[in-house]
Amino acid sequence: MNSPHRRAARTRGHFPNDDAALKLLHVVLNHQNADWKSTSREWFEARTQFAIIFGERFMGR
């Protein structure tokens, strides 16, 4: 997750102010979220463990 942020900042070179840097990081983060389509490989196992430990409080959301 940090690699795209570093790459974008390095490509840009410099920023006139802090807001410009934050805007670029915001754009990169939104682009990453749009491309994220898969779930974690271990989520099924973790979900099963949560259901065992927490019972009814965890409804497999």
C-alpha positions as CSV (number, residue, x, y, z in Angstrom):
1,M,0.0,0.0,0.0
2,N,2.9,2.4,0.7
3,S,4.6,1.8,-2.7
4,P,2.0,3.6,-4.8
5,H,2.1,6.6,-2.4
6,R,5.9,6.8,-2.6
7,R,5.9,6.3,-6.4
8,A,3.3,9.2,-6.8
9,A,5.3,11.5,-4.6
10,R,8.6,10.7,-6.3
11,T,7.1,11.2,-9.7
12,R,5.7,14.6,-8.7
13,G,9.0,15.7,-7.2
14,H,7.9,18.6,-5.0
15,F,4.7,20.2,-3.7
16,P,4.0,23.9,-3.3
17,N,2.3,23.3,0.1
18,D,1.0,20.5,2.4
19,D,-2.5,20.6,0.9
20,A,-1.1,19.7,-2.5
21,A,0.7,16.6,-1.1
22,L,-2.5,15.5,0.8
23,K,-4.6,15.9,-2.4
24,L,-2.2,13.7,-4.3
25,L,-2.2,11.0,-1.6
26,H,-6.0,11.2,-1.5
27,V,-6.2,10.6,-5.2
28,V,-3.8,7.7,-5.1
29,L,-5.7,6.1,-2.2
30,N,-9.1,6.4,-4.0
31,H,-7.6,4.9,-7.1
32,Q,-6.3,1.9,-5.0
33,N,-9.7,1.4,-3.4
34,A,-11.4,1.4,-6.9
35,D,-9.0,-1.4,-8.0
36,W,-9.3,-3.5,-4.9
37,K,-11.8,-6.3,-5.9
38,S,-10.6,-9.4,-4.1
39,T,-10.9,-10.4,-0.5
40,S,-8.2,-11.7,1.7
41,R,-7.2,-15.3,1.3
42,E,-7.4,-16.0,5.0
43,W,-10.7,-14.3,5.6
44,F,-12.7,-17.5,5.6
45,E,-10.6,-19.0,8.3
46,A,-10.6,-15.8,10.3
47,R,-14.4,-15.5,10.0
48,T,-14.8,-19.0,11.2
49,Q,-12.6,-18.3,14.3
50,F,-14.6,-15.1,15.1
51,A,-17.9,-17.0,14.9
52,I,-16.5,-19.6,17.3
53,I,-15.1,-17.1,19.8
54,F,-17.8,-14.4,19.7
55,G,-20.9,-16.5,18.9
56,E,-24.0,-14.5,18.2
57,R,-22.2,-11.2,18.4
58,F,-20.4,-12.1,15.2
59,M,-23.0,-12.8,12.5
60,G,-20.6,-13.3,9.6
61,R,-20.9,-9.8,8.3
